[in-house]
Amino acid sequence: MSTPARRRILADWKKYQNEGAGMGILLSINSDNMMRWEAVIFGPDDTEWEGGIFNLSMEFTEEYPTKPPKVVFLTKMYHPNIYVNGDICLDILQKKWTQFYDSMAIMQSLQQLLTDPNTESPANNEAAQRFDSNSSLLLITYCR
């Protein structure tokens, strides 16, 4: 059954296949359900997360691209904008979502979040305070 959401997901997948090489992001579609993707983001160089390998899940609904997918870190993260359960505090996954964003934009935004955490709107207050006071302390605490 082809729906607008599924057509858009396939377009996102094709875009990733054509443009995603070398971005530090790996995406794969669940072979049993195209509405579920798995993602891997590699910790950006020169950040507290450099060398890290972070697994995520991305679940789309039939309302995509009108509504964002549910994106969750599966790898335990100690980060100002990631809740203990892996949920992500990122404006484009919530109030600032538009249908012009796609899965690549989400992954690039997550990479940017690892490069430049937003401590003004934290999901993890303790991590935000540590990051603001001395970002190198996060190296001791976060799990790879």
Protein Blocks (a to p, Z undefined) as FASTA:
>chain_A
ZZfklmmmmmmmmmmmmmmgonlpacdddfklmkbccddddddehiakgoiacddddddd
fkbckbccddddfbdcddfkbcfkopacdfklmmmpcfkbcfklmmmmmmmmmmmccfkl
cfblmlmmmmmmommlmmmmmcZZ
